[in-house]
Amino acid sequence: MYQIQEALSFNPLWWFNAIVSRNS
């Protein structure tokens, strides 16, 4: 679980996609 959190933190595209999907 720690690795995933680090990956998401280092993956701006990940949360960016989530924001775009939510805004859509």
Secondary structure by P-SEA (a helix, b strand, c coil): caaaaaaaaacaaaaaaaaaaaac
